[in-house]
Amino acid sequence: MIQITLPDGSVRSFEKDVTPYEVAVDISAGFARNVISAKFNDTVVETTTPLTTDGSLTLYTFKDDAGKKAFWHSSAHVLAQALEELYPNVKLWVGPAIDNGFYYDVDLGEEGTISEKDFKSIENKMIEIARGKHDFKMRDVSKAEALSYYKGKNDYKVDLIENLEDGTISFCDHSTFTDLCRGGHIPNTGIIKAVKILSVAGAYYKGDEKNKQLTRVYGISFPKQKDLTEYLHLLEEAKKRDHRKLGKELELFTFSQKVGQGLPLWLPKGAALRERLENFLKAAQKKAGYEMVVTPHIGSKELYVTSGHYAKYGEDSFQPITTPAEGEEFLLKPMNCPHHCEIYNSKPFSYKELPKRFAEFGTVYRYEQSGELHGLTRVRGFTQDDAHIFCTPDQLDKEFKDVIDLVLYVFGSLGFENFTAQVSLRDPENPDKYIGSDENWEKAEKAILDAAKDKNLNYVVETGEAAFYGPKLDFMVKDALGRQWQLGTIQVDYNLPERFDLTYKGSDNEMHRPVMIHRAPFGSMERFIAILLEHTGGNFPLWLMPEQAIILSISEKYEKYAEKVLNVLENDEIRALTDNRNETVGKKIREAEMQKFPFMIIVGEQEEKDNTITVREHGGEDLGTIKVEDFVKIVNDRISKSLKTFK
């Protein structure tokens, strides 16, 4: 008999070679019908894998992220089989599950192409294969067997196998299809009931633009047709909220091929929006004791060698800038933290002067391949709301918790209410990925875990997701469509202070090493605004809107009264403009709705006579005819409810 421990802590006894599916049946026949994947002692296994030792078992359904991963990974196999049957000359490379669905990278040969008109035939072939209810069966193979299977047929797979160790290679079979695979599948293809091919794109082999461009086919699948229908509805909503579309319609930002890919140009309305966000955070930071600093857009290569960033990212960053001086090299600034370390180093500090909190809206530059660029969410130049706190070890706990409070204040003021926290720790199996001593890592990881617990955050722990210099606390926010985004990060770092030889004089008159906290509530201005645009659909919080009202005159006769109303609003710091065009009020209202103006103020003969305004809210609600002073009060009341003062 073996002892199987379940997630609730209960232990059940089974005969040796029991499968995860049989354990599920023992729990509940109804539950077992929905189990599609499993994990045994931290290893992903099939539901048919015999269990031979005592251990911990987790069973997954499609509701679990791990279940979705197995479902979509299995669907990628079905997609690959469908492509082989429809395109006989196709050569497969890799096909992983992703956050929403899966893809497969394939070489279609010289003649082959896939376009939107082909999507339906691929979907039909996938459903045809799925209905065969073919079992997914794993088998171990030797390196020689694996190479023999693919040699002469698929150089991409041969290249993959040549980089694998003998004894670690396995194939997955289903129906007439075989693929190189490490495992993690649903029981059989029949569980896949609905599929949708979403798009095709180019993808360089191994992600290297010097290599051949393959065809990447994206898809998604579900165990029920209604799940696909709901997903496609959300997809349509996402298209309406696409920040690239809204950014153009609202005249916030643009891109220019002449300026360069991934380098956004902020238009007047977008620049004003950015400035308002910056001022909002600056006001809170000032109350929290931060000092603003400014650093240059380039730095000596040696600076980033010292910090360790060059060794980790040098090959993937912009190439060094050389000067007329022999051997002198600079880099476009890829991050702000080394510069802030040098600011700290500009004078000696005593423990009485700590913590020092240096903040900067610093623009940084990182090379992203053209195929990876995406609107404002993936760019080559972006501005971080960066700050670095240098404190004593005794101050670390309070400082870290104070940053959590600041992040939560930012989220609350901008309508992000649904979020979880993720504590990202190092991967103990890959120590070469990180810098610094085990002792410092243990102290840093403990500090983050303790703070997350004490602040009662809803958090999860992810091993292997830490930055190379320290663990971090990331905030994973769900937007209005239920999509998850990483916004806001706080990191504890014992390593950069060592690399830059940062010190302070302690109460014992000895020199000590400060602890460094990296923090960015927005992350980057570009990505944050993109996510905020999609979350709100362009209907930003009232305090943040570029213009809070537009005054629509019924005819040219009332232009002067419209200007008078505008002056009153501006004196009360309400952002507004007038529309005195010779157009119908109906057309003006429709266009104002498209531009997302929170309030439309209509003025005509009666309003001028009574010294009033007629107010219509975005979305169609009529607030009636009121005094301008009453409107000012409505706006200020609404702003005060959403924008609290940071304490």
N, C-alpha and C positions, 0 to 999 in steps of 0.2 A: 504494500500500500504506500501511496505517496500523499503528502499533506499539501493542499492547495489553499493559499491565503488569498482572500478576496479583498477588494478595495475597502469594504466596511470593517475589515479587521477579522472577520469570521474565518474559521479554518474548516475545510471539509476534507474527508479522506476518500481517495479513489484508487482503483486498481492502476498499476503502472501502465503507461501507454494510453491513458485516457486523453481524449482530444479536447481543446477548448470548447468546441460545439457541444460535446457530451456534458461538460461541466455546466454550460448554459442551460441545457435541457434539465439537468438536475436542479437548477435554480428555479426555472419556470419554462414550460413549453412555449408559452406566448412570447416570453423574452427571447428565447432561443431562435424563434423565427426571424427576429430582427437583428441578431448578432451577425456582423459581417467581417469583423477583424478582431485581432487579439494581440496582447503583449504579455510575454512571460519573462519575468526577471529582467525587465528593461530591454528585452529583445522582441522586435515585431515578429510574430509567427502567423502561420495560416490557421484557420479554424479547424483544419484537419491534422495539424501537426501533433504527433504523439508526445505527451509530456512524460518524462522518465524520472524526474527528480522532484523533491520538494521545491516549492517556489511560490512567488506572488503572480497572480493572474488578473489581468484587466481585460474585460470584454467590451467591444465597441459596437455601437449601432451607427447609422448614418447621422444621427444627431450630434455625435462626437466629432471633433476635428480629426482625430486619428482615424475614425471610421470613414469620414469623407476622403481622407488622403488615400486609404486603401481602395475605396470605391473608384476614385478618379484615376489612380494608378492603374487599376485593372481596366478601366475604360480606355486608357491610352493604349493598352495592348490590343483591345478590340479595334480601335482606330487604326493601329498599325496593320492589323490583318486586313481590314477593309481596304486600306491603301494598296497593299500588296495585290489584292484581288482585282482592284480597279485599275491599277497602274503597274503592269507586270515588270517594268524595268526599274521600279523604285528601289532605292537603297536607304535603309533605316539607320538613324544614328541614335538619338536618345529621346525618351518620352516620359517626363516626370509629371506627377501631380503638382499643381500650383494652388494658390489661395482660393481661386474660384475656377475649378475645372482642371484641365490638363492640356498638354500640347505634345506634338511629336515633330522632331526635326528630321526632314527627309531630303534626299537628293532624287529629284524626279528625272534626272538625265537631261540631255540636250533638248529634247522635244517636249517634255512634260511641263504642264503648268496647271495650277489650281486657281480657279476664280470663284466668285460668289455663286455663279450659275451651277457650279459643281457640288455645292454644299449639300443639296437635297439628296443626290445620289449617294454621297458618302454616308449621310445619316441613315438612309434606307438600308444600305449594306451593313452598317453597324447594328441596326435593330434586327436584321435578318440573322446575323451571327449571334447576337445576344439571345434570341429566341431558341437557339439550339441548346441552351442550358449546359454549355460545356464547362467542365470542371477546370479550375486553374491548378496545375500540378507542378510542383518544384522538384528539380533533380540536380544533384551535384555532378559536375563534370570536371575532368582534368583540363589543364591548360592546353595540352596537345589536342584533346578532343574538341575543345571550343575553337581553337584556331583552325582545325581541320574542317569544322562545320562551315566557317565563314570564308575561308581562304578561296580567292577567285570569285567570290560572290559579293562580298561587302567589305571594302577596305576600312570603312569607318569602325565597324565592329572589331576587325582585326587589330586596329590601332588601340582600341579600348582594352582588349584582352591582353595585348602585349605589355600593358602597364599594370596588370593584375598579378597577384601572387597565386601560384598553384595551390590548390586546396581551399581557395576562397571564391571559386567560380561556380555559378549555378545558372541553369536554364529554367524558364517557365514555359510549359506547354498548355495550350488549350485548343480544342478543335484541331485544325491542320496547321496551326501556327506555333512557332517556337521563337523565343526571344531571350537574349542575355538579360538576366534579372537577379536582383538580390532578395526578392520576396516582398511580402506584404500585400496579399490579394484578398478579394472577396471569395466566397466559396465557389460560385459559378457565374457564367455570363448572364444567366436568366434573371438575376436580380436587377440588371440594367434595363429599365423600362422606357426611358426617355432620353434622347440625346439631341444636342444642337451643336453644329459647327458654327463657331462665332466669327472667326476671321482667319486670314492667312497673312503672314509677314515674312520678310527676309531675316535670316539669322546666320551669322558667320559661323563656320565650323570651329568649335572650341572657343567661340566668342572672340576670335581674332580676325580683325578686318582684313588682314593680309591673306586669310584663307578663303576658300570657296564659300559663296553665299548659298545656304540651303533654304528650303521652304519650311517654315514653321506653321503647322496647322493647329489652331486653338479650338478646343471644344469643351463642352460641359455636359454632364449626365446626371440623372436622378433616378431614384427607385420608384417614383410615381410621376405620372404626366402632370398632375396639378402642381407639383413642386417646380417643374420646368416652366409651366405657364406663369407662376408667381415670379420666378426668377427673371423671365423675359420682360415682365411688367416693370420690375425694378430696374432692369437694364434700360428700358425706354425712359424711365424717370431719370436715370443717371445721365442719359444723353441730353436731356433737357437741362440738367444741372451741370453739364460739363464746363469746367472753369474756363476752358479755352473759348467755348462758344459765348459764355456770359461775359468773359473779359473783353471780348470784341464788341458785344452788344452794348455793354455799359461803359465802353471806352476807358478801360483801366490800364491795359498794357498791350504791347504788340511785339512782334519779332521781325527782324530784317536779315535777309541773307547777306547783305553787304556788311552789316555789323558782325554777323557770325551766329552760327547755330548755338542754341542754348544760352543766349545772352539777352535777357528780356529788356525791353525799353518801356519805362513807366510813363504813361500819358498823364496829363495834369490831374485828372480825377483819381487815377491810381496812385500817383505820388502823394496826393492829399490824404488818401486812405492810409498809405504806409506811414506818413508823418503822424497821423492821428493814433495809429497803433503804437508807434514808437513813443509818443508823448504819454500815452496811457501807461506803458510799462515804466518809462522813466520816472513818472510821478510816484508809482508804487516803489520803485527801486530807491528813490531818494528817501522815502520814509523808512525803508529797510536798511539804510546806511551804506548804500553803494556809492562809489565815486566813478564818474565817467572818465574814460581814457580814449585815446585815438592812436591807432598804430598804422603803419604804411601798408600799401597793397602788395609790396614785395618784401622779401627777406633774404638774407644771405643763405646759400645752400647749407653752410655750416650750422646755422641755427636749427634747421630741421634734421640734420645729422645728429646733433646733440640731443634733440628731443626724442629721436627714434622714429619720427614720422617718415623720414626719407627712406630708411631701410624697409619700412613696411609698405609705403605707397609710392616711392620714387619712380618706379617703372611705369606706373599707371597715371602719373600726374603730368602736367604740362612740362615740356622740356626746359632745362635751365636757360636763363637769360645771361648771355655773356656780355662783358663790358670791354672797352679797349684795353683795360689793364689785364696783363697776362695771368691766367688762372683764377680770375675773379668771376664768380657765378652767383646769380640770384634766382629765386623761384617766385612765381606768382604765389601769394600767400594761400596755402591750402587750409590753414586753421589759425586761430588767434592765440591759442594757449601758450605757445613758446614766446610770443611777443609779450604777453602779460607776465610771464616768468621773469623776463628781462626788466620789465617795469618794476616788479617787486625787488629785483636785485640792484636797482639804481641807488638805494640807500639802505643803511642798516636799520633793523627794527628790534624793538624790545617786546617782550610778551605783553606789556601794558598797552601797546599800540595795535595789537591784534584783536579781532580779525581785520584784515584788509580785504575789501570787496571791490574789485575792479570790473567795471561793466563797459561794454562797447557794442554798438551796432556795426560789426566789422564785416566787410565784404571779402569773401574768400573765393578761390578758383580751383576747380577740380575737373580734370579731363574726363568726360563721359563719351563713350562711343555714340556716334550719331543715331544708331538704331535704338539706343537706350533713352534718348532725350524724350521728354513728354511734357509739353506745356511748361508750367511753373513748378511741377512736382519733381522734375529731373532736369536740372540745368547745369551750365558750366560755370556760372558766376552767381553767387547768392549771398545774402546778408544774414548773418547769424545774430540773434539777440544774446550775445555771449557774455558771460561773466565768470570770473574765477575768484574764489574766496580762499585766502591763505589764513589758516587758523592754527591754534595749538591743538594737540590731540584731545585735551579736555573740553575744548569748544566745539569739537566736531559734531557731536550729537545734536546740540541746540541749533547749530548753523544748518545742518542738513534738514532738520524738521522745519526750520524757518523757510527754507527754500520750497519744501513741500507746500507750505501754506501759501506762498507766492504763486506757485503753479496752479493750485486749486482756485485762487482768486482770479487768475487769468481765465481759466476754464469757465467759472461761474459767470463772469462778466460778458463772455462771448457765446453763451448758450450751449456749451459742451457739458452735458450733465451725465452722460452714460459712458463710463470709462472704467478700466481696470489698470492696475499697476503691474509692471513686470520687473522683477529683480533678475538682472542678467549677471551670471557668475561665469568664471573661467571654466574651461574644459580641462579637468585634471589629466585627461589622457593625451592632451596636446600642449605640454608646457612651453614648447618652442614658439607658440603663437603670441606669447606674452612677455613683457619685461618686468623685472623686479623680483624681490625675494618672496618665498612662500609666506614668511611671517607678515610682511606688509599686505599681501593679498588677503590673508585670513583676517587681519584687523579691518581692512576696508570692507570686506564682504559682511562681516559681523555688524559693522556700523550701519550699513544699509538695511540689513534684515531687522535689526533692532528698531530703527526709525520707522520702517514700514509697519511693524507690529504695533508700536506705541501710538502711531497716528491712525490706527484702525483702518488701514487701507485694504481694499479688496485686491490682493496681489497673488501672482503666480511666480514661481521660480523657474528660470530657464538657464540650464547649464550650457556653457559654450558660447553665449551671446555677449559676453563682456567686451569692452574696448580693450585694445592691446595693453593699455597702461593701467586699467583699473575696472572694477565692477561698476554697474550703473543701475539706476531706477528709471525705467521708461514708463510713460503714461500712454496706454492704448485706448484711444477714444473711438466710440461708435458714432457715426454721423446719422443724419435723418433717414438714410436708406439702409441703416444697419451695417454699413461697411466699417471695417476697423482700420484706424490709422495710428501710427506712432507719432505722438505730439508731446513735446516736453521731455527733457532728459536731465538727470542729475547723476554725476559721477564722482566717486571718491578716489583720489589719486595720491599714493605715497611715493610714486616713482619719478614723476617729473621734478618734484622738489630735490630729489637726489641727483638727477642727471644735470640739473642746473645749479646744484650746490646752494640751494636756498636755505637761509638760516635766520634765527632770531635769538636774542639773548634772553634766557629764562630768568626766573626769580633767584636761581642759584648762581647767577652770573656766568653760567656756561652757555655755549652755543648749542641750539637745538634745531631740528628739522621741522618746518611747518607741514601741515597736511593741506592738500589742495582739493577744492571742490569745483568741478566744472558744472555749469548749469545754463540751460537755454529753454525757458518756458515755451517760446514759439517754435524753437528749432531753427527754422530759417524763415525770413519774412515771405519769401516767394512761395515756399511749400505751404506755409500756414495760411496765407491768403487764398491759395488754390483750394485747400480743404475747406476753409470757411465759406468760400463762394459756393462750393458744391453742397455743403451742409445746409446753408441758408437759402440756396437757390437765388442768391443775389440780394435777398431781403436781409441785409445786415441788421444787427441791433441798431436801434434808432440813434444812439449816441455816436455810432461809427459811420453812418451813411454819409457819402460825399455831399449830397444835398438832402435836407430833411423835408423840404416842401417846395412846391412849384406853384406860382401864382398865375392863374389863367384868366386873362381879361376877356370878357364877352365880345368886346369890339375895341377898336382903336380909341374910342372916346374915353375909355376908362384906364388908359395907360398911366396917367398921372396918379390915379388912386392906387393902382397896382404898385407903383414905385413907392408911394407913401407907406403902404402895408409892408413892403420889402424893407424899408428903412427901420420900421418899428421892430421887425423880426431880427434884423441884423444887430440892432442895438441891444437886443436880448440874447445875442449870440446863438440865434437859430439860423442854420445855413439854408438859404433859399435863393431862388432865382425867378425871373418873370418870363412868361411866354406871351408876347403881345403880337404874335403873327396874325395875319388876316386869314385865319382858319376857323372852322366851326369849333365850338367848345367840345362837342363829341369827339372830334378828331384829336384835339389837344389832350383830352382825358385818356383816349386809347393809347396815344404815344407816351404819355406820362406813366401809364400802367406798365408799358413795355420797359420803360427806363427805371422801374422799381421805386419811384418816388413814394415815400411813406404817406405823404399828405398832398392832396391837390386842393388849392384854395381858389375858389371861383369868385370873381368880383364883377359887378355890373351896376346897373342903375340903382337898384334897391339897396345894394350893399354900400355904395358910395353915399347915398342919401342917409342911411341909418348908421353910417360909420361902423359897418360890420363886415364879416366875411362868411362865405358858405364853404364848409369843409367836407371833403370826401376823402376817405381813407383808402389806401392801396388795398385792392381786393373787393372794393365796391361798397363798403359800409359808409352810410351818410351820417356825418356828425351834426348836420344841421347848420343853421345860421347863428353865429356867435360873435362876440366881441373879440378883437385881436388879442387883448389881454388874457381872455379866457383860453384862447388857443395856446398862447405862450405857456400858461399854467399846465395845460394838458401835456404838452411836449416835455416840459421840465419834470413833471410828475412821473411820466413813463421812463424817462432817462434815469431818474433817481432810484427807481425800483430795480432796474437792471444793472446799473453801474454804481456799485457800492464803493465807499472810500476804503482803501487798503489800510488796515490797522496793524 
